[in-house]
Structure formats: structure tokens, C-alpha cells
Amino acid sequence: MDPVLSNIFSQKKRRKLFSFSLLFLFFLLFSFCLNSHSLIADQKAKILYIFPNFHSLIPEKMELVGTVQSKTKEGLRSKQFPLEEYDLRQEKVIIRITNHIKLQKGESLYIVEKNQDHDRFRNGMIIGKVQVLSFYDGLLQGPSLIGKGMLAKVKVGHFAVRPLRNHKTRTALFFKNQGDFHLSDGSLEKALQSFLQSLKENPEFPEAHSSLGSLRILLSQKLVDSNQNTRLASSLLPVEAIASYTQAWKYRSKFRYNYEKLHFFQNYMETLFKAWEIRSREASREEGPVRYLERIIQAGEEALQIDPKHHITLSSLAQAHYETMKYYSRSSSPKERKIHDHSQKQADKYLKSLLSSEEKTSSVFHTAILFYFYRYQELRDDIADDIKLRSQIREMILKKIYPYYHLYLDKRKTTPDPRIERIAKLLSSK
């Protein structure tokens, strides 16, 4: 062949090869972009926005774990169960894992309803909670897990999700749930180790601090029960429990659910009342045990933002304001007299609300008698308006509060407070 023609043919081949190479590179680039887009879309599809309950207007960001494949009742129903008309057995579920994330045995997952608009809005509401028992690789359905829980509303096809947290936060939650299990089982030392491990993973975990505080109350009570000198043991200040609760208070904005925060507030206020009773007996006024009352009032007011009609919270606030009023009763400073007058009005407001409600306890009547008798003593017996008000308070205590106080004491089989008996006797003699 002519060398010139040969050169022309080789140039044509090189051009074809170059064009083919460019086309192939373009195809690879297009495939990569398309695949990247699908991966991003797939990742977005695995992020769901979940409402913890129908009261919450703000959803929590969670990640998809899989879908419920089957649900069965666990074991045989006991015929000896006291509530024969109820079936309280837990359900076992098989969940096909569609999102390959790291899961642990004992971890808690949430089951979410799948509504008709889910594909568009990617949201839903929690209808059940599952504890992971085991994992296996199914022949047809692939990686799956077995879990159990009370799942009456759960159906096949519903989603299993878990909160979108980092690994340390999930590990902290795992140890906290493990600690709660040990605590309910009575294994206090194991529970202590689990809560401490949880806080090691996440020192700002309020639920773990709260649970640790409750555990330390039980441990201190155990010490009281084992101490032969019961008077000395009962006067021990729950320092460690207060320290744990104070940490939970510090990080209270990080509580996941309001019901857990409300439960913490109740326990914290109860422990602070115990601290107040001990410190007010032994401390001088300059040492300021009133700080416990100030924190109770602060915690109670935040608790009312969650549930404005919560009976225990209202009762705690009434008692705290009564004790604060008494604490500042002999003060001559304008600032402290202002605190006294404010607490008097608040105690009166909360007690009137409690006494007019259907739910009543002996502690409410107990605080009411002490408070209104204090008001009775403050009023003068030589001023017409005060005389009239004294008569109304006396009538209210003897006829509306004192009889109910004894009625509720009889129900609880509790010994009456000697102060209440003295007040009733004094007013009856007038």
C-alpha cells in the first residue's frame, strides 16, 4: 500500500479511537452523576420526620431501619391472669432491614404508621416501641431482626425507625435503657454501672442524670433501712441524688420527651423538699436553706408549662410557697417582705385551685390547714374587717378542710400531724 494512503488510514483509526474513548468517558461520567443523584435521593428517602404523639407539633428527625414483615403474640395467654378480659402479652415482630446501619441487641426502635401521604411528606406518628432481640439473614427477605413490644396498633408494612443521632448518643441511650431495665429488676449495682457508662458516653444526657438521681435515692433509702440508728440515718441529706438531679436540671432543655421531663421535675421537687426539711432544722438563717424552696418553685413553674393542671405540681408549688412565706414572716427588709407577700398570694391561689378540683389528697388538706391557720394568726382581733375574715377562715378550716383531712388520712392509714390536731382543738375552743 502507498505510504501516504497508509498514513491517512491510521489517522482515521486514531480519530475513531479517540472519539470512542471520549464517548466512553462521557458515558462513565453520566452514569456516575446519575448514580450519585440516586444515592442522594435514596439517602433522603431514609430520613423521616416523626411526631412522638398527637400533642407535638414539631417532628423529630429519624432514620429508617426497615419495614414490619410479620407480627405474632408471644407465648400462651395465662388463664390465671387477674384481668381475664385483657390480653397483655407482648407481640413479636420480624422487621426486614432496608437501611444497612449499625444496630445493637437491646436497642429500642419505634414503629411508625404509614399514611397515604407518606411518600410525599415523609412523616408519620409513633404507634409502638420495639426492643431488638436478635438478627438473622433470611433466604428471601434478606437481613432481618426480631423484636418485641406492646404493638396493638402495628400492622405489616409499617416502618421501623430510630432517632437520628451520632454513635455516642445512641450508645449513651443504650446504656441508659439497660440501666432502667436493671433498676426495674432490682439490680441496683448493675443499674449504677449502666448509668455511669451512659454518662461517660454523653455527659450532657439529662435522662441518664435523672435516672441516676432516682437510683441514688433508692441506695440512700437502703442505707437508712440497714442503719440501726434510724434517727441519724433519716437525717442524712441526699447529697449525691441532688447532685445528679442538678445536672439533669442543667441540661433539661435536652430532654427528648415532655413526659420524661415532667417525671424528672416531680422527683427533683420531692428530693428538694426532703433537703429543705433537714436543712431548715439544722441550719442557721444565714446559710440559706431557702434556696431549695426557690428551686422547687422554679421547677414547678416549668412543670406547669407542660401540664397546667398537674395535681402533684400544684400541690408542690402550694407547699413551697407556704414554706417560703413562713421563712420570711419575721423579716423587716422591704425586699424580703415583698417575697413573703408574693408567696402568700401564690399559695392561696394554688390551694384554692386544688381544693376546688375533684382530685384531692391528704397532703393538700394538710398544707391548706397550716396555711389558713397562719393567715388566721396574722389577722388582728381588734379590727372589724379582720375579725370578719378570721371568722370565715375558722369556719372554712373546721367545716371544709379538717374533716376531709381525716377522711383521706383514714384511707391511707397515716398518723395525723400533731400540729393539725392542736390547730383544730384551738379553733374549736374559740
PAROMI-140983 format. One record per residue (C-alpha): residue in one letter; residue number from 1; z, x, y. Coordinates in nm, 3 decimals. Last residue first. Example, Ala and Ser with C-alpha at 12.3 -4.5 7.8 and 13.67 -1.06 7.14 Angstrom:
<atoms>
ATOM   dokol   kolmi        zz        xx        yy
ATOM       s       2     0.714     1.367    -0.106
ATOM       a       1     0.780     1.230    -0.450
</atoms>
This chain:
<atoms>
ATOM   dokol   kolmi        zz        xx        yy
ATOM       k     430    12.035    -6.298     2.977
ATOM       s     429    12.170    -6.248     2.623
ATOM       s     428    11.828    -6.291     2.463
ATOM       l     427    11.684    -6.015     2.681
ATOM       l     426    11.944    -5.762     2.566
ATOM       k     425    11.912    -5.857     2.198
ATOM       a     424    11.531    -5.834     2.207
ATOM       i     423    11.545    -5.497     2.381
ATOM       r     422    11.804    -5.363     2.136
ATOM       e     421    11.593    -5.475     1.838
ATOM       i     420    11.285    -5.309     1.985
ATOM       r     419    11.471    -4.983     2.036
ATOM       p     418    11.595    -4.990     1.674
ATOM       d     417    11.230    -4.981     1.552
ATOM       p     416    11.191    -5.224     1.260
ATOM       t     415    11.160    -5.087     0.902
ATOM       t     414    10.813    -5.148     0.755
ATOM       k     413    10.727    -5.388     0.472
ATOM       r     412    10.364    -5.408     0.598
ATOM       k     411    10.356    -5.787     0.592
ATOM       d     410    10.718    -5.808     0.707
ATOM       l     409    10.638    -5.580     1.003
ATOM       y     408    10.348    -5.808     1.098
ATOM       l     407    10.579    -6.110     1.121
ATOM       h     406    10.847    -5.909     1.300
ATOM       y     405    10.608    -5.807     1.579
ATOM       y     404    10.470    -6.161     1.588
ATOM       p     403    10.817    -6.298     1.673
ATOM       y     402    10.866    -6.029     1.946
ATOM       i     401    10.532    -6.087     2.125
ATOM       k     400    10.490    -6.449     2.231
ATOM       k     399    10.838    -6.605     2.257
ATOM       l     398    11.080    -6.322     2.341
ATOM       i     397    10.838    -6.085     2.513
ATOM       m     396    10.644    -6.350     2.707
ATOM       e     395    10.960    -6.533     2.825
ATOM       r     394    11.117    -6.209     2.949
ATOM       i     393    10.790    -6.116     3.126
ATOM       q     392    10.776    -6.456     3.299
ATOM       s     391    11.142    -6.436     3.407
ATOM       r     390    11.093    -6.087     3.546
ATOM       l     389    10.788    -6.214     3.740
ATOM       k     388    10.995    -6.489     3.903
ATOM       i     387    11.277    -6.249     3.991
ATOM       d     386    11.024    -6.003     4.131
ATOM       d     385    10.875    -6.265     4.362
ATOM       a     384    11.221    -6.371     4.485
ATOM       i     383    11.358    -6.019     4.545
ATOM       d     382    11.716    -5.941     4.438
ATOM       d     381    11.656    -5.875     4.067
ATOM       r     380    11.419    -5.585     4.124
ATOM       l     379    11.124    -5.512     3.896
ATOM       e     378    11.111    -5.176     3.721
ATOM       q     377    11.327    -5.299     3.430
ATOM       y     376    11.082    -5.579     3.346
ATOM       r     375    10.788    -5.336     3.367
ATOM       y     374    10.962    -5.116     3.109
ATOM       f     373    11.022    -5.428     2.900
ATOM       y     372    10.650    -5.501     2.928
ATOM       f     371    10.556    -5.156     2.797
ATOM       l     370    10.807    -5.135     2.513
ATOM       i     369    10.726    -5.487     2.391
ATOM       a     368    10.348    -5.427     2.417
ATOM       t     367    10.367    -5.092     2.233
ATOM       h     366    10.541    -5.256     1.934
ATOM       f     365    10.314    -5.562     1.946
ATOM       v     364    10.009    -5.332     1.921
ATOM       s     363    10.174    -5.120     1.648
ATOM       s     362    10.247    -5.437     1.444
ATOM       t     361     9.874    -5.507     1.420
ATOM       k     360     9.640    -5.765     1.570
ATOM       e     359     9.275    -5.862     1.511
ATOM       e     358     9.204    -6.203     1.666
ATOM       s     357     9.191    -6.068     2.020
ATOM       s     356     9.403    -6.195     2.311
ATOM       l     355     9.687    -5.949     2.245
ATOM       l     354     9.441    -5.658     2.229
ATOM       s     353     9.269    -5.738     2.560
ATOM       k     352     9.603    -5.796     2.732
ATOM       l     351     9.727    -5.465     2.591
ATOM       y     350     9.420    -5.276     2.717
ATOM       k     349     9.450    -5.409     3.072
ATOM       d     348     9.831    -5.360     3.094
ATOM       a     347     9.798    -5.001     2.968
ATOM       q     346     9.522    -4.937     3.226
ATOM       k     345     9.725    -5.079     3.515
ATOM       q     344    10.034    -4.875     3.423
ATOM       s     343     9.822    -4.565     3.367
ATOM       h     342     9.682    -4.593     3.721
ATOM       d     341    10.029    -4.644     3.872
ATOM       h     340    10.171    -4.336     3.698
ATOM       i     339     9.867    -4.120     3.785
ATOM       k     338     9.909    -4.222     4.153
ATOM       r     337    10.281    -4.143     4.129
ATOM       e     336    10.180    -3.797     4.000
ATOM       k     335     9.959    -3.727     4.304
ATOM       p     334    10.212    -3.868     4.551
ATOM       s     333    10.492    -3.644     4.407
ATOM       s     332    10.819    -3.834     4.353
ATOM       s     331    10.812    -3.827     3.972
ATOM       r     330    11.062    -4.029     3.775
ATOM       s     329    10.805    -4.253     3.602
ATOM       y     328    10.554    -3.971     3.538
ATOM       y     327    10.621    -3.943     3.163
ATOM       k     326    10.673    -4.318     3.132
ATOM       m     325    10.326    -4.392     3.272
ATOM       t     324    10.174    -4.128     3.044
ATOM       e     323    10.348    -4.283     2.739
ATOM       y     322    10.214    -4.628     2.833
ATOM       h     321     9.866    -4.486     2.898
ATOM       a     320     9.863    -4.319     2.555
ATOM       q     319     9.986    -4.638     2.382
ATOM       a     318     9.721    -4.858     2.543
ATOM       l     317     9.450    -4.598     2.472
ATOM       s     316     9.549    -4.573     2.105
ATOM       s     315     9.544    -4.955     2.068
ATOM       l     314     9.201    -4.978     2.234
ATOM       t     313     9.067    -4.707     2.001
ATOM       i     312     9.214    -4.872     1.691
ATOM       h     311     9.063    -5.211     1.786
ATOM       h     310     8.707    -5.095     1.859
ATOM       k     309     8.575    -5.343     2.114
ATOM       p     308     8.374    -5.105     2.334
ATOM       d     307     8.219    -4.924     2.031
ATOM       i     306     8.028    -4.603     2.110
ATOM       q     305     8.123    -4.587     2.479
ATOM       l     304     8.474    -4.689     2.372
ATOM       a     303     8.500    -4.363     2.174
ATOM       e     302     8.435    -4.165     2.494
ATOM       e     301     8.724    -4.347     2.663
ATOM       g     300     8.948    -4.283     2.364
ATOM       a     299     8.869    -3.910     2.359
ATOM       q     298     8.961    -3.875     2.728
ATOM       i     297     9.275    -4.084     2.687
ATOM       i     296     9.381    -3.881     2.384
ATOM       r     295     9.305    -3.557     2.576
ATOM       e     294     9.531    -3.662     2.864
ATOM       l     293     9.804    -3.763     2.620
ATOM       y     292     9.798    -3.417     2.457
ATOM       r     291     9.806    -3.256     2.803
ATOM       v     290    10.133    -3.445     2.864
ATOM       p     289    10.301    -3.173     2.659
ATOM       g     288    10.317    -2.986     2.993
ATOM       e     287    10.541    -2.682     2.958
ATOM       e     286    10.704    -2.766     3.293
ATOM       r     285    10.851    -3.088     3.154
ATOM       s     284    11.058    -2.899     2.899
ATOM       a     283    10.951    -2.904     2.537
ATOM       e     282    11.142    -3.018     2.227
ATOM       r     281    11.115    -3.396     2.214
ATOM       s     280    10.785    -3.422     2.403
ATOM       r     279    10.639    -3.151     2.176
ATOM       i     278    10.700    -3.338     1.851
ATOM       e     277    10.586    -3.683     1.967
ATOM       w     276    10.290    -3.533     2.155
ATOM       a     275    10.174    -3.333     1.851
ATOM       k     274    10.187    -3.650     1.639
ATOM       f     273     9.990    -3.836     1.906
ATOM       l     272     9.736    -3.551     1.910
ATOM       t     271     9.687    -3.588     1.534
ATOM       e     270     9.617    -3.964     1.567
ATOM       m     269     9.380    -3.904     1.858
ATOM       y     268     9.183    -3.644     1.659
ATOM       n     267     9.159    -3.865     1.351
ATOM       q     266     9.028    -4.160     1.553
ATOM       f     265     8.786    -3.944     1.757
ATOM       f     264     8.648    -3.791     1.435
ATOM       h     263     8.574    -4.136     1.289
ATOM       l     262     8.393    -4.227     1.613
ATOM       k     261     8.184    -3.907     1.592
ATOM       e     260     8.091    -3.981     1.230
ATOM       y     259     7.993    -4.339     1.326
ATOM       n     258     7.790    -4.204     1.617
ATOM       y     257     7.563    -3.994     1.398
ATOM       r     256     7.435    -3.636     1.420
ATOM       f     255     7.733    -3.491     1.605
ATOM       k     254     7.602    -3.219     1.838
ATOM       s     253     7.756    -3.361     2.160
ATOM       r     252     8.097    -3.318     1.994
ATOM       y     251     8.070    -2.936     2.003
ATOM       k     250     8.394    -2.872     2.194
ATOM       w     249     8.561    -3.174     2.032
ATOM       a     248     8.482    -3.033     1.686
ATOM       q     247     8.640    -2.705     1.800
ATOM       t     246     8.948    -2.895     1.922
ATOM       y     245     8.965    -3.075     1.587
ATOM       s     244     8.983    -2.739     1.407
ATOM       a     243     9.256    -2.607     1.640
ATOM       i     242     9.447    -2.937     1.615
ATOM       a     241     9.442    -2.909     1.235
ATOM       e     240     9.565    -2.548     1.251
ATOM       v     239     9.852    -2.634     1.489
ATOM       p     238     9.982    -2.941     1.304
ATOM       l     237    10.326    -2.901     1.472
ATOM       l     236    10.607    -2.882     1.220
ATOM       s     235    10.875    -3.142     1.294
ATOM       s     234    10.825    -3.321     0.962
ATOM       a     233    10.904    -2.997     0.774
ATOM       l     232    11.235    -2.941     0.954
ATOM       r     231    11.358    -3.295     0.889
ATOM       t     230    11.225    -3.284     0.532
ATOM       n     229    11.429    -2.974     0.440
ATOM       q     228    11.330    -2.988     0.073
ATOM       n     227    10.974    -2.886     0.158
ATOM       s     226    10.716    -2.992    -0.102
ATOM       d     225    10.627    -3.318     0.075
ATOM       v     224    10.603    -3.145     0.415
ATOM       l     223    10.379    -2.872     0.271
ATOM       k     222    10.150    -3.135     0.117
ATOM       q     221    10.140    -3.304     0.458
ATOM       s     220    10.030    -2.970     0.607
ATOM       l     219     9.752    -2.946     0.346
ATOM       l     218     9.643    -3.305     0.411
ATOM       i     217     9.629    -3.243     0.788
ATOM       r     216     9.438    -2.921     0.716
ATOM       l     215     9.178    -3.122     0.526
ATOM       s     214     9.131    -3.360     0.819
ATOM       g     213     9.080    -3.062     1.053
ATOM       l     212     8.831    -2.904     0.813
ATOM       s     211     8.637    -3.232     0.806
ATOM       s     210     8.620    -3.233     1.188
ATOM       h     209     8.514    -2.867     1.207
ATOM       a     208     8.244    -2.935     0.944
ATOM       e     207     8.117    -3.241     1.134
ATOM       p     206     8.114    -3.040     1.460
ATOM       f     205     7.876    -2.764     1.334
ATOM       e     204     7.884    -2.497     1.606
ATOM       p     203     7.993    -2.212     1.376
ATOM       n     202     7.683    -2.264     1.156
ATOM       e     201     7.657    -2.057     0.838
ATOM       k     200     8.018    -1.936     0.858
ATOM       l     199     8.117    -2.291     0.947
ATOM       s     198     7.972    -2.416     0.617
ATOM       q     197     8.145    -2.136     0.428
ATOM       l     196     8.478    -2.238     0.584
ATOM       f     195     8.414    -2.600     0.486
ATOM       s     194     8.330    -2.501     0.126
ATOM       q     193     8.635    -2.273     0.091
ATOM       l     192     8.868    -2.546     0.217
ATOM       a     191     8.715    -2.805    -0.018
ATOM       k     190     8.774    -2.574    -0.314
ATOM       e     189     9.139    -2.539    -0.208
ATOM       l     188     9.180    -2.916    -0.162
ATOM       s     187     9.038    -3.027    -0.499
ATOM       g     186     9.146    -3.393    -0.461
ATOM       d     185     8.808    -3.535    -0.570
ATOM       s     184     8.745    -3.683    -0.225
ATOM       l     183     8.808    -3.338    -0.076
ATOM       h     182     8.584    -3.166    -0.334
ATOM       f     181     8.298    -3.405    -0.243
ATOM       d     180     8.358    -3.358     0.130
ATOM       g     179     8.347    -2.980     0.078
ATOM       q     178     8.011    -3.005    -0.101
ATOM       n     177     7.879    -3.215     0.187
ATOM       k     176     7.993    -2.940     0.428
ATOM       f     175     7.842    -2.670     0.205
ATOM       f     174     7.502    -2.846     0.208
ATOM       l     173     7.522    -2.914     0.582
ATOM       a     172     7.578    -2.543     0.651
ATOM       t     171     7.285    -2.457     0.422
ATOM       r     170     7.062    -2.703     0.609
ATOM       t     169     7.169    -2.553     0.943
ATOM       k     168     7.103    -2.200     0.817
ATOM       h     167     6.758    -2.291     0.684
ATOM       n     166     6.639    -2.447     1.008
ATOM       r     165     6.649    -2.818     1.058
ATOM       l     164     6.404    -3.106     1.025
ATOM       p     163     6.623    -3.376     0.876
ATOM       r     162     6.527    -3.477     0.521
ATOM       v     161     6.273    -3.724     0.390
ATOM       a     160     6.198    -3.935     0.081
ATOM       f     159     5.929    -4.196     0.144
ATOM       h     158     5.896    -4.540    -0.011
ATOM       g     157     5.621    -4.588    -0.268
ATOM       v     156     5.842    -4.745    -0.535
ATOM       k     155     6.109    -4.954    -0.368
ATOM       v     154     6.447    -4.886    -0.209
ATOM       k     153     6.652    -5.180    -0.082
ATOM       a     152     6.928    -5.159    -0.347
ATOM       l     151     6.947    -4.780    -0.338
ATOM       m     150     7.310    -4.680    -0.387
ATOM       g     149     7.249    -4.317    -0.490
ATOM       k     148     7.085    -4.087    -0.744
ATOM       g     147     6.826    -3.812    -0.755
ATOM       i     146     6.565    -3.669    -0.991
ATOM       l     145     6.300    -3.431    -0.857
ATOM       s     144     5.927    -3.386    -0.902
ATOM       p     143     5.661    -3.115    -0.911
ATOM       g     142     5.339    -3.250    -1.069
ATOM       q     141     5.258    -3.620    -1.123
ATOM       l     140     5.061    -3.581    -1.447
ATOM       l     139     5.243    -3.320    -1.656
ATOM       g     138     5.564    -3.341    -1.452
ATOM       d     137     5.733    -3.023    -1.327
ATOM       y     136     6.110    -3.070    -1.314
ATOM       f     135     6.397    -3.071    -1.064
ATOM       s     134     6.760    -3.179    -1.083
ATOM       l     133     7.039    -3.387    -0.929
ATOM       v     132     6.939    -3.435    -0.564
ATOM       q     131     7.171    -3.681    -0.385
ATOM       v     130     6.988    -3.979    -0.242
ATOM       k     129     7.056    -4.189     0.070
ATOM       g     128     6.910    -4.529     0.141
ATOM       i     127     6.740    -4.758     0.394
ATOM       i     126     6.657    -4.515     0.674
ATOM       m     125     6.409    -4.663     0.921
ATOM       g     124     6.044    -4.574     0.984
ATOM       n     123     5.802    -4.370     1.191
ATOM       r     122     5.460    -4.210     1.154
ATOM       f     121     5.301    -4.426     1.428
ATOM       r     120     4.951    -4.490     1.286
ATOM       d     119     5.003    -4.442     0.915
ATOM       h     118     5.340    -4.618     0.944
ATOM       d     117     5.205    -4.941     1.091
ATOM       q     116     5.243    -5.143     0.769
ATOM       n     115     5.597    -5.024     0.709
ATOM       k     114     5.711    -4.760     0.462
ATOM       e     113     6.089    -4.772     0.440
ATOM       v     112     6.269    -4.438     0.444
ATOM       i     111     6.482    -4.284     0.174
ATOM       y     110     6.710    -4.005     0.296
ATOM       l     109     6.779    -3.679     0.116
ATOM       s     108     7.112    -3.512     0.041
ATOM       e     107     7.126    -3.170    -0.124
ATOM       g     106     7.328    -3.139    -0.445
ATOM       k     105     7.061    -2.929    -0.612
ATOM       q     104     6.863    -2.741    -0.349
ATOM       l     103     6.519    -2.785    -0.192
ATOM       k     102     6.278    -2.527    -0.048
ATOM       i     101     5.966    -2.695     0.083
ATOM       h     100     5.648    -2.788    -0.104
ATOM       n      99     5.569    -3.121     0.059
ATOM       t      98     5.438    -3.371    -0.194
ATOM       i      97     5.740    -3.376    -0.424
ATOM       r      96     5.724    -3.679    -0.654
ATOM       i      95     6.059    -3.855    -0.639
ATOM       i      94     6.220    -3.997    -0.952
ATOM       v      93     6.508    -4.230    -0.876
ATOM       k      92     6.842    -4.304    -1.038
ATOM       e      91     7.033    -4.605    -0.914
ATOM       q      90     7.411    -4.625    -0.872
ATOM       r      89     7.611    -4.898    -1.042
ATOM       l      88     7.777    -5.149    -0.812
ATOM       d      87     7.664    -5.467    -0.987
ATOM       y      86     7.867    -5.748    -0.837
ATOM       e      85     7.966    -6.083    -0.990
ATOM       e      84     8.219    -5.920    -1.220
ATOM       l      83     8.424    -5.769    -0.942
ATOM       p      82     8.712    -5.627    -1.149
ATOM       f      81     8.489    -5.404    -1.367
ATOM       q      80     8.590    -5.457    -1.730
ATOM       k      79     8.241    -5.560    -1.836
ATOM       s      78     8.112    -5.218    -1.734
ATOM       r      77     7.743    -5.209    -1.648
ATOM       l      76     7.554    -4.966    -1.866
ATOM       g      75     7.421    -4.635    -1.734
ATOM       e      74     7.236    -4.563    -1.408
ATOM       k      73     7.001    -4.835    -1.291
ATOM       t      72     6.636    -4.734    -1.267
ATOM       k      71     6.393    -4.643    -0.987
ATOM       s      70     6.040    -4.498    -1.013
ATOM       q      69     5.783    -4.295    -0.819
ATOM       v      68     5.956    -4.258    -0.481
ATOM       t      67     5.746    -4.045    -0.246
ATOM       g      66     5.782    -3.687    -0.125
ATOM       v      65     5.974    -3.445     0.097
ATOM       l      64     5.855    -3.547     0.445
ATOM       e      63     6.018    -3.371     0.736
ATOM       m      62     6.250    -3.531     0.990
ATOM       k      61     6.266    -3.576     1.369
ATOM       e      60     6.537    -3.822     1.462
ATOM       p      59     6.446    -4.148     1.632
ATOM       i      58     6.599    -4.266     1.961
ATOM       l      57     6.651    -4.642     1.995
ATOM       s      56     6.947    -4.646     1.754
ATOM       h      55     7.113    -4.979     1.676
ATOM       f      54     6.873    -5.055     1.385
ATOM       n      53     6.991    -4.751     1.196
ATOM       p      52     6.907    -4.378     1.146
ATOM       f      51     6.559    -4.427     1.304
ATOM       i      50     6.315    -4.173     1.160
ATOM       y      49     6.025    -3.988     1.322
ATOM       l      48     5.814    -3.820     1.054
ATOM       i      47     5.665    -3.471     1.031
ATOM       k      46     5.456    -3.419     0.715
ATOM       a      45     5.146    -3.568     0.875
ATOM       k      44     5.171    -3.301     1.145
ATOM       q      43     5.149    -3.031     0.878
ATOM       d      42     4.846    -3.203     0.724
ATOM       a      41     4.680    -3.223     1.065
ATOM       i      40     4.750    -2.853     1.123
ATOM       l      39     4.618    -2.769     0.776
ATOM       s      38     4.314    -2.990     0.831
ATOM       h      37     4.238    -2.814     1.158
ATOM       s      36     4.277    -2.473     0.995
ATOM       n      35     4.044    -2.581     0.715
ATOM       l      34     3.778    -2.691     0.963
ATOM       c      33     3.815    -2.371     1.161
ATOM       f      32     3.795    -2.159     0.844
ATOM       s      31     3.494    -2.352     0.716
ATOM       f      30     3.311    -2.306     1.048
ATOM       l      29     3.385    -1.931     1.046
ATOM       l      28     3.263    -1.899     0.688
ATOM       f      27     2.944    -2.093     0.769
ATOM       f      26     2.882    -1.879     1.078
ATOM       l      25     2.924    -1.565     0.867
ATOM       f      24     2.675    -1.699     0.612
ATOM       l      23     2.423    -1.786     0.883
ATOM       l      22     2.462    -1.441     1.039
ATOM       s      21     2.412    -1.276     0.698
ATOM       f      20     2.105    -1.491     0.629
ATOM       s      19     1.958    -1.392     0.966
ATOM       f      18     2.026    -1.024     0.896
ATOM       l      17     1.872    -1.048     0.551
ATOM       k      16     1.569    -1.225     0.692
ATOM       r      15     1.534    -0.963     0.968
ATOM       r      14     1.570    -0.680     0.718
ATOM       k      13     1.307    -0.837     0.494
ATOM       k      12     1.068    -0.872     0.788
ATOM       q      11     1.123    -0.507     0.881
ATOM       s      10     1.050    -0.402     0.524
ATOM       f       9     0.725    -0.600     0.526
ATOM       i       8     0.610    -0.436     0.856
ATOM       n       7     0.691    -0.088     0.722
ATOM       s       6     0.490    -0.149     0.407
ATOM       l       5     0.199    -0.271     0.614
ATOM       v       4     0.204     0.053     0.819
ATOM       p       3     0.239     0.267     0.505
ATOM       d       2    -0.071     0.104     0.352
ATOM       m       1     0.000     0.000     0.000
</atoms>
